[in-house]
Amino acid sequence: MEKRIVVSNAIHNNIYVAAPNRVGKEDATNGSGYMTFYGTSFVADPWGEIVSDAQTIEDEIILAEIDLHEKSTFLLFSIPIVFHIT
């Protein structure tokens, strides 16, 4: 997974995005080897900042605090059409 693509989706859609991924290897279903998963799960905010991210070495749980009031205030005063509707 390419972080820049996921982060750009968060910015473009003005939303928080959680991008999960696991760590380790798994046998391929057709018996032709295995697939490797590299972890690096993360959460990006609507401004493109990584709020929380995981490592690639072992399984871990990440938490991210999301301030929905901050996001709604941002939307209200930064997008003219939303300002005129309310």
N, CA, C and O atoms as a printed pandas DataFrame, in Angstrom:
     atom_number atom_name residue_name chain_id  residue_number  x_coord  y_coord  z_coord
0              1         N          MET        A               1    0.851   -1.169    0.000
1              2        CA          MET        A               1    0.000    0.000    0.000
2              3         C          MET        A               1    0.896    1.232    0.000
3              4         O          MET        A               1    1.872    1.297    0.747
4              5         N          GLU        A               2    0.576    2.168   -0.805
5              6        CA          GLU        A               2    1.351    3.401   -0.911
6              7         C          GLU        A               2    0.725    4.462   -0.021
7              8         O          GLU        A               2   -0.417    4.867   -0.239
8              9         N          LYS        A               3    1.471    4.911    0.979
9             10        CA          LYS        A               3    0.953    5.884    1.942
10            11         C          LYS        A               3    0.496    7.172    1.275
11            12         O          LYS        A               3   -0.522    7.746    1.664
12            13         N          ARG        A               4    1.232    7.625    0.285
13            14        CA          ARG        A               4    0.886    8.897   -0.358
14            15         C          ARG        A               4   -0.498    8.854   -0.994
15            16         O          ARG        A               4   -1.212    9.856   -0.983
16            17         N          ILE        A               5   -0.883    7.717   -1.543
17            18        CA          ILE        A               5   -2.199    7.596   -2.174
18            19         C          ILE        A               5   -3.295    7.683   -1.120
19            20         O          ILE        A               5   -4.283    8.391   -1.311
20            21         N          VAL        A               6   -3.131    6.973   -0.016
21            22        CA          VAL        A               6   -4.133    6.989    1.044
22            23         C          VAL        A               6   -4.226    8.381    1.670
23            24         O          VAL        A               6   -5.325    8.877    1.918
24            25         N          VAL        A               7   -3.090    9.006    1.922
25            26        CA          VAL        A               7   -3.077   10.353    2.494
26            27         C          VAL        A               7   -3.742   11.335    1.537
27            28         O          VAL        A               7   -4.481   12.215    1.980
28            29         N          SER        A               8   -3.498   11.203    0.239
29            30        CA          SER        A               8   -4.127   12.112   -0.716
30            31         C          SER        A               8   -5.638   11.917   -0.739
31            32         O          SER        A               8   -6.375   12.877   -0.961
32            33         N          ASN        A               9   -6.112   10.695   -0.515
33            34        CA          ASN        A               9   -7.553   10.464   -0.416
34            35         C          ASN        A               9   -8.140   11.144    0.814
35            36         O          ASN        A               9   -9.248   11.677    0.756
36            37         N          ALA        A              10   -7.416   11.130    1.916
37            38        CA          ALA        A              10   -7.875   11.811    3.125
38            39         C          ALA        A              10   -8.005   13.310    2.862
39            40         O          ALA        A              10   -8.991   13.931    3.259
40            41         N          ILE        A              11   -7.012   13.884    2.196
41            42        CA          ILE        A              11   -7.039   15.317    1.893
42            43         C          ILE        A              11   -8.156   15.635    0.895
43            44         O          ILE        A              11   -8.939   16.561    1.106
44            45         N          HIS        A              12   -8.220   14.874   -0.172
45            46        CA          HIS        A              12   -9.187   15.133   -1.241
46            47         C          HIS        A              12  -10.630   15.039   -0.738
47            48         O          HIS        A              12  -11.471   15.862   -1.098
48            49         N          ASN        A              13  -10.910   14.034    0.093
49            50        CA          ASN        A              13  -12.268   13.825    0.591
50            51         C          ASN        A              13  -12.534   14.510    1.923
51            52         O          ASN        A              13  -13.650   14.461    2.440
52            53         N          ASN        A              14  -11.498   15.156    2.483
53            54        CA          ASN        A              14  -11.607   15.875    3.749
54            55         C          ASN        A              14  -12.139   14.983    4.871
55            56         O          ASN        A              14  -13.068   15.348    5.591
56            57         N          ILE        A              15  -11.522   13.798    5.001
57            58        CA          ILE        A              15  -11.935   12.822    6.006
58            59         C          ILE        A              15  -10.715   12.201    6.669
59            60         O          ILE        A              15   -9.599   12.291    6.158
60            61         N          TYR        A              16  -10.946   11.572    7.808
61            62        CA          TYR        A              16   -9.923   10.737    8.429
62            63         C          TYR        A              16   -9.929    9.396    7.711
63            64         O          TYR        A              16  -10.992    8.890    7.353
64            65         N          VAL        A              17   -8.758    8.816    7.498
65            66        CA          VAL        A              17   -8.655    7.517    6.841
66            67         C          VAL        A              17   -7.793    6.595    7.684
67            68         O          VAL        A              17   -6.676    6.947    8.061
68            69         N          ALA        A              18   -8.322    5.402    7.979
69            70        CA          ALA        A              18   -7.557    4.362    8.667
70            71         C          ALA        A              18   -7.148    3.330    7.617
71            72         O          ALA        A              18   -7.995    2.784    6.910
72            73         N          ALA        A              19   -5.854    3.071    7.521
73            74        CA          ALA        A              19   -5.330    2.130    6.540
74            75         C          ALA        A              19   -4.680    0.957    7.276
75            76         O          ALA        A              19   -3.509    1.035    7.650
76            77         N          PRO        A              20   -5.431   -0.132    7.487
77            78        CA          PRO        A              20   -4.868   -1.275    8.212
78            79         C          PRO        A              20   -4.086   -2.217    7.294
79            80         O          PRO        A              20   -4.377   -2.331    6.104
80            81         N          ASN        A              21   -3.099   -2.879    7.867
81            82        CA          ASN        A              21   -2.358   -3.921    7.169
82            83         C          ASN        A              21   -1.746   -4.835    8.222
83            84         O          ASN        A              21   -1.405   -4.385    9.315
84            85         N          ARG        A              22   -1.610   -6.094    7.901
85            86        CA          ARG        A              22   -1.052   -7.043    8.868
86            87         C          ARG        A              22    0.429   -7.273    8.636
87            88         O          ARG        A              22    1.015   -6.766    7.679
88            89         N          VAL        A              23    1.027   -8.056    9.540
89            90        CA          VAL        A              23    2.455   -8.344    9.477
90            91         C          VAL        A              23    2.632   -9.852    9.378
91            92         O          VAL        A              23    1.915  -10.604   10.038
92            93         N          GLY        A              24    3.575  -10.299    8.564
93            94        CA          GLY        A              24    3.907  -11.723    8.505
94            95         C          GLY        A              24    3.788  -12.315    7.120
95            96         O          GLY        A              24    3.650  -11.603    6.124
96            97         N          LYS        A              25    3.846  -13.643    7.079
97            98        CA          LYS        A              25    3.768  -14.370    5.809
98            99         C          LYS        A              25    2.572  -15.308    5.832
99           100         O          LYS        A              25    2.154  -15.785    6.887
100          101         N          GLU        A              26    2.035  -15.559    4.656
101          102        CA          GLU        A              26    0.902  -16.478    4.518
102          103         C          GLU        A              26    1.110  -17.290    3.249
103          104         O          GLU        A              26    1.496  -16.748    2.213
104          105         N          ASP        A              27    0.852  -18.600    3.333
105          106        CA          ASP        A              27    0.973  -19.450    2.152
106          107         C          ASP        A              27   -0.033  -19.028    1.093
107          108         O          ASP        A              27   -1.181  -18.710    1.406
108          109         N          ALA        A              28    0.399  -19.026   -0.153
109          110        CA          ALA        A              28   -0.494  -18.693   -1.266
110          111         C          ALA        A              28   -1.522  -19.802   -1.434
111          112         O          ALA        A              28   -1.222  -20.970   -1.187
112          113         N          THR        A              29   -2.718  -19.448   -1.847
113          114        CA          THR        A              29   -3.789  -20.438   -1.977
114          115         C          THR        A              29   -3.515  -21.451   -3.084
115          116         O          THR        A              29   -4.019  -22.573   -3.024
116          117         N          ASN        A              30   -2.731  -21.083   -4.087
117          118        CA          ASN        A              30   -2.461  -22.021   -5.180
118          119         C          ASN        A              30   -1.184  -22.836   -4.953
119          120         O          ASN        A              30   -0.758  -23.578   -5.838
120          121         N          GLY        A              31   -0.570  -22.701   -3.766
121          122        CA          GLY        A              31    0.610  -23.474   -3.429
122          123         C          GLY        A              31    1.891  -23.016   -4.100
123          124         O          GLY        A              31    2.877  -23.753   -4.113
124          125         N          SER        A              32    1.895  -21.830   -4.652
125          126        CA          SER        A              32    3.066  -21.358   -5.393
126          127         C          SER        A              32    4.019  -20.514   -4.560
127          128         O          SER        A              32    4.830  -19.774   -5.116
128          129         N          GLY        A              33    3.937  -20.609   -3.274
129          130        CA          GLY        A              33    4.836  -19.826   -2.431
130          131         C          GLY        A              33    4.079  -19.163   -1.292
131          132         O          GLY        A              33    3.178  -19.755   -0.697
132          133         N          TYR        A              34    4.450  -17.949   -1.005
133          134        CA          TYR        A              34    3.807  -17.242    0.094
134          135         C          TYR        A              34    3.722  -15.749   -0.200
135          136         O          TYR        A              34    4.427  -15.223   -1.061
136          137         N          MET        A              35    2.847  -15.092    0.532
137          138        CA          MET        A              35    2.714  -13.643    0.441
138          139         C          MET        A              35    3.260  -13.044    1.728
139          140         O          MET        A              35    3.076  -13.606    2.808
140          141         N          THR        A              36    3.924  -11.913    1.612
141          142        CA          THR        A              36    4.478  -11.232    2.775
142          143         C          THR        A              36    3.710   -9.941    3.016
143          144         O          THR        A              36    3.468   -9.171    2.087
144          145         N          PHE        A              37    3.331   -9.712    4.263
145          146        CA          PHE        A              37    2.632   -8.489    4.656
146          147         C          PHE        A              37    3.565   -7.676    5.546
147          148         O          PHE        A              37    4.158   -8.211    6.483
148          149         N          TYR        A              38    3.693   -6.407    5.259
149          150        CA          TYR        A              38    4.698   -5.576    5.907
150          151         C          TYR        A              38    4.160   -4.620    6.965
151          152         O          TYR        A              38    4.914   -3.784    7.463
152          153         N          GLY        A              39    2.898   -4.712    7.321
153          154        CA          GLY        A              39    2.375   -3.850    8.375
154          155         C          GLY        A              39    2.268   -2.412    7.941
155          156         O          GLY        A              39    1.719   -2.114    6.880
156          157         N          THR        A              40    2.785   -1.526    8.748
157          158        CA          THR        A              40    2.747   -0.071    8.556
158          159         C          THR        A              40    1.324    0.484    8.468
159          160         O          THR        A              40    1.057    1.396    7.685
160          161         N          SER        A              41    0.415   -0.069    9.274
161          162        CA          SER        A              41   -0.924    0.515    9.370
162          163         C          SER        A              41   -0.797    1.950    9.855
163          164         O          SER        A              41    0.140    2.286   10.579
164          165         N          PHE        A              42   -1.742    2.800    9.455
165          166        CA          PHE        A              42   -1.686    4.190    9.909
166          167         C          PHE        A              42   -3.051    4.850    9.815
167          168         O          PHE        A              42   -3.967    4.328    9.180
168          169         N          VAL        A              43   -3.170    5.999   10.452
169          170        CA          VAL        A              43   -4.363    6.832   10.379
170          171         C          VAL        A              43   -3.914    8.213    9.914
171          172         O          VAL        A              43   -2.984    8.793   10.474
172          173         N          ALA        A              44   -4.587    8.738    8.881
173          174        CA          ALA        A              44   -4.285   10.073    8.354
174          175         C          ALA        A              44   -5.478   10.992    8.597
175          176         O          ALA        A              44   -6.629   10.563    8.524
176          177         N          ASP        A              45   -5.190   12.262    8.888
177          178        CA          ASP        A              45   -6.277   13.220    9.110
178          179         C          ASP        A              45   -6.594   13.973    7.813
179          180         O          ASP        A              45   -5.876   13.827    6.823
180          181         N          PRO        A              46   -7.665   14.778    7.812
181          182        CA          PRO        A              46   -8.077   15.479    6.581
182          183         C          PRO        A              46   -7.053   16.475    6.051
183          184         O          PRO        A              46   -7.193   16.948    4.923
184          185         N          TRP        A              47   -6.040   16.802    6.823
185          186        CA          TRP        A              47   -5.011   17.738    6.396
186          187         C          TRP        A              47   -3.756   17.020    5.907
187          188         O          TRP        A              47   -2.763   17.668    5.577
188          189         N          GLY        A              48   -3.791   15.689    5.856
189          190        CA          GLY        A              48   -2.679   14.922    5.329
190          191         C          GLY        A              48   -1.615   14.543    6.340
191          192         O          GLY        A              48   -0.575   14.005    5.960
192          193         N          GLU        A              49   -1.846   14.807    7.606
193          194        CA          GLU        A              49   -0.887   14.434    8.643
194          195         C          GLU        A              49   -1.150   13.002    9.100
195          196         O          GLU        A              49   -2.302   12.583    9.209
196          197         N          ILE        A              50   -0.089   12.260    9.364
197          198        CA          ILE        A              50   -0.221   10.915    9.924
198          199         C          ILE        A              50   -0.450   11.077   11.422
199          200         O          ILE        A              50    0.428   11.554   12.140
200          201         N          VAL        A              51   -1.640   10.678   11.894
201          202        CA          VAL        A              51   -2.010   10.828   13.297
202          203         C          VAL        A              51   -1.394    9.724   14.139
203          204         O          VAL        A              51   -0.958    9.960   15.266
204          205         N          SER        A              52   -1.360    8.517   13.585
205          206        CA          SER        A              52   -0.815    7.362   14.294
206          207         C          SER        A              52   -0.327    6.358   13.258
207          208         O          SER        A              52   -0.943    6.207   12.203
208          209         N          ASP        A              53    0.772    5.673   13.550
209          210        CA          ASP        A              53    1.248    4.654   12.619
210          211         C          ASP        A              53    1.914    3.505   13.351
211          212         O          ASP        A              53    2.383    3.647   14.480
212          213         N          ALA        A              54    1.943    2.357   12.678
213          214        CA          ALA        A              54    2.494    1.131   13.261
214          215         C          ALA        A              54    3.845    0.815   12.629
215          216         O          ALA        A              54    4.220    1.390   11.607
216          217         N          GLN        A              55    4.562   -0.102   13.251
217          218        CA          GLN        A              55    5.871   -0.549   12.769
218          219         C          GLN        A              55    5.703   -1.711   11.796
219          220         O          GLN        A              55    4.585   -2.158   11.539
220          221         N          THR        A              56    6.802   -2.188   11.265
221          222        CA          THR        A              56    6.772   -3.314   10.325
222          223         C          THR        A              56    7.286   -4.608   10.949
223          224         O          THR        A              56    7.276   -5.652   10.297
224          225         N          ILE        A              57    7.732   -4.554   12.193
225          226        CA          ILE        A              57    8.412   -5.701   12.789
226          227         C          ILE        A              57    7.448   -6.718   13.384
227          228         O          ILE        A              57    7.617   -7.919   13.173
228          229         N          GLU        A              58    6.448   -6.266   14.118
229          230        CA          GLU        A              58    5.548   -7.185   14.823
230          231         C          GLU        A              58    4.146   -6.618   14.866
231          232         O          GLU        A              58    3.925   -5.446   14.562
232          233         N          ASP        A              59    3.188   -7.474   15.252
233          234        CA          ASP        A              59    1.802   -7.034   15.377
234          235         C          ASP        A              59    1.685   -5.986   16.473
235          236         O          ASP        A              59    2.338   -6.087   17.511
236          237         N          GLU        A              60    0.857   -4.990   16.240
237          238        CA          GLU        A              60    0.586   -4.000   17.273
238          239         C          GLU        A              60   -0.752   -3.325   16.991
239          240         O          GLU        A              60   -1.260   -3.356   15.870
240          241         N          ILE        A              61   -1.292   -2.735   18.004
241          242        CA          ILE        A              61   -2.544   -1.995   17.893
242          243         C          ILE        A              61   -2.214   -0.517   17.996
243          244         O          ILE        A              61   -1.477   -0.093   18.887
244          245         N          ILE        A              62   -2.771    0.269   17.070
245          246        CA          ILE        A              62   -2.554    1.709   17.141
246          247         C          ILE        A              62   -3.879    2.403   17.462
247          248         O          ILE        A              62   -4.949    1.934   17.074
248          249         N          LEU        A              63   -3.791    3.495   18.157
249          250        CA          LEU        A              63   -4.966    4.300   18.501
250          251         C          LEU        A              63   -4.749    5.714   17.977
251          252         O          LEU        A              63   -3.624    6.212   17.944
252          253         N          ALA        A              64   -5.838    6.348   17.570
253          254        CA          ALA        A              64   -5.759    7.728   17.096
254          255         C          ALA        A              64   -6.940    8.498   17.668
255          256         O          ALA        A              64   -8.086    8.063   17.562
256          257         N          GLU        A              65   -6.655    9.631   18.268
257          258        CA          GLU        A              65   -7.715   10.482   18.786
258          259         C          GLU        A              65   -8.187   11.397   17.661
259          260         O          GLU        A              65   -7.386   12.088   17.031
260          261         N          ILE        A              66   -9.495   11.393   17.417
261          262        CA          ILE        A              66  -10.076   12.177   16.335
262          263         C          ILE        A              66  -11.001   13.223   16.936
263          264         O          ILE        A              66  -11.933   12.889   17.668
264          265         N          ASP        A              67  -10.743   14.490   16.627
265          266        CA          ASP        A              67  -11.554   15.589   17.130
266          267         C          ASP        A              67  -12.557   15.996   16.050
267          268         O          ASP        A              67  -12.227   16.773   15.154
268          269         N          LEU        A              68  -13.777   15.470   16.136
269          270        CA          LEU        A              68  -14.783   15.746   15.123
270          271         C          LEU        A              68  -15.258   17.192   15.164
271          272         O          LEU        A              68  -15.667   17.733   14.136
272          273         N          HIS        A              69  -15.212   17.822   16.322
273          274        CA          HIS        A              69  -15.617   19.224   16.416
274          275         C          HIS        A              69  -14.645   20.105   15.622
275          276         O          HIS        A              69  -15.069   21.032   14.931
276          277         N          GLU        A              70  -13.374   19.821   15.720
277          278        CA          GLU        A              70  -12.377   20.582   14.976
278          279         C          GLU        A              70  -12.629   20.457   13.478
279          280         O          GLU        A              70  -12.521   21.439   12.743
280          281         N          LYS        A              71  -12.961   19.263   13.030
281          282        CA          LYS        A              71  -13.219   19.036   11.604
282          283         C          LYS        A              71  -14.460   19.787   11.157
283          284         O          LYS        A              71  -14.444   20.400   10.089
284          285         N          SER        A              72  -15.535   19.763   11.933
285          286        CA          SER        A              72  -16.762   20.448   11.523
286          287         C          SER        A              72  -16.563   21.964   11.508
287          288         O          SER        A              72  -17.121   22.643   10.647
288          289         N          THR        A              73  -15.788   22.503   12.433
289          290        CA          THR        A              73  -15.490   23.931   12.435
290          291         C          THR        A              73  -14.667   24.289   11.204
291          292         O          THR        A              73  -14.896   25.325   10.580
292          293         N          PHE        A              74  -13.712   23.435   10.857
293          294        CA          PHE        A              74  -12.897   23.655    9.666
294          295         C          PHE        A              74  -13.776   23.711    8.421
295          296         O          PHE        A              74  -13.620   24.599    7.583
296          297         N          LEU        A              75  -14.701   22.761    8.302
297          298        CA          LEU        A              75  -15.591   22.728    7.149
298          299         C          LEU        A              75  -16.484   23.957    7.097
299          300         O          LEU        A              75  -16.691   24.535    6.030
300          301         N          LEU        A              76  -17.007   24.350    8.235
301          302        CA          LEU        A              76  -17.944   25.462    8.286
302          303         C          LEU        A              76  -17.326   26.760    7.793
303          304         O          LEU        A              76  -17.988   27.534    7.102
304          305         N          PHE        A              77  -16.075   27.009    8.135
305          306        CA          PHE        A              77  -15.463   28.290    7.798
306          307         C          PHE        A              77  -14.515   28.265    6.606
307          308         O          PHE        A              77  -14.015   29.315    6.203
308          309         N          SER        A              78  -14.253   27.093    6.032
309          310        CA          SER        A              78  -13.297   27.040    4.937
310          311         C          SER        A              78  -13.937   26.779    3.580
311          312         O          SER        A              78  -13.320   27.030    2.545
312          313         N          ILE        A              79  -15.155   26.283    3.578
313          314        CA          ILE        A              79  -15.833   25.984    2.311
314          315         C          ILE        A              79  -17.028   26.921    2.180
315          316         O          ILE        A              79  -17.999   26.761    2.919
316          317         N          PRO        A              80  -16.997   27.886    1.276
317          318        CA          PRO        A              80  -18.039   28.913    1.191
318          319         C          PRO        A              80  -19.458   28.375    1.066
319          320         O          PRO        A              80  -20.372   28.931    1.675
320          321         N          ILE        A              81  -19.669   27.318    0.300
321          322        CA          ILE        A              81  -21.023   26.813    0.119
322          323         C          ILE        A              81  -21.603   26.279    1.423
323          324         O          ILE        A              81  -22.796   26.446    1.679
324          325         N          VAL        A              82  -20.791   25.650    2.240
325          326        CA          VAL        A              82  -21.267   25.151    3.526
326          327         C          VAL        A              82  -21.613   26.335    4.445
327          328         O          VAL        A              82  -22.595   26.273    5.185
328          329         N          PHE        A              83  -20.828   27.391    4.401
329          330        CA          PHE        A              83  -21.075   28.570    5.226
330          331         C          PHE        A              83  -22.424   29.188    4.905
331          332         O          PHE        A              83  -23.124   29.636    5.813
332          333         N          HIS        A              84  -22.804   29.222    3.640
333          334        CA          HIS        A              84  -24.067   29.855    3.238
334          335         C          HIS        A              84  -25.277   28.968    3.483
335          336         O          HIS        A              84  -26.390   29.478    3.605
336          337         N          ILE        A              85  -25.095   27.672    3.556
337          338        CA          ILE        A              85  -26.216   26.751    3.793
338          339         C          ILE        A              85  -26.670   26.824    5.240
339          340         O          ILE        A              85  -27.868   26.759    5.511
340          341         N          THR        A              86  -25.735   26.957    6.174
341          342        CA          THR        A              86  -26.091   26.930    7.584
342          343         C          THR        A              86  -26.618   28.196    8.044
343          344         O          THR        A              86  -26.965   28.331    9.217
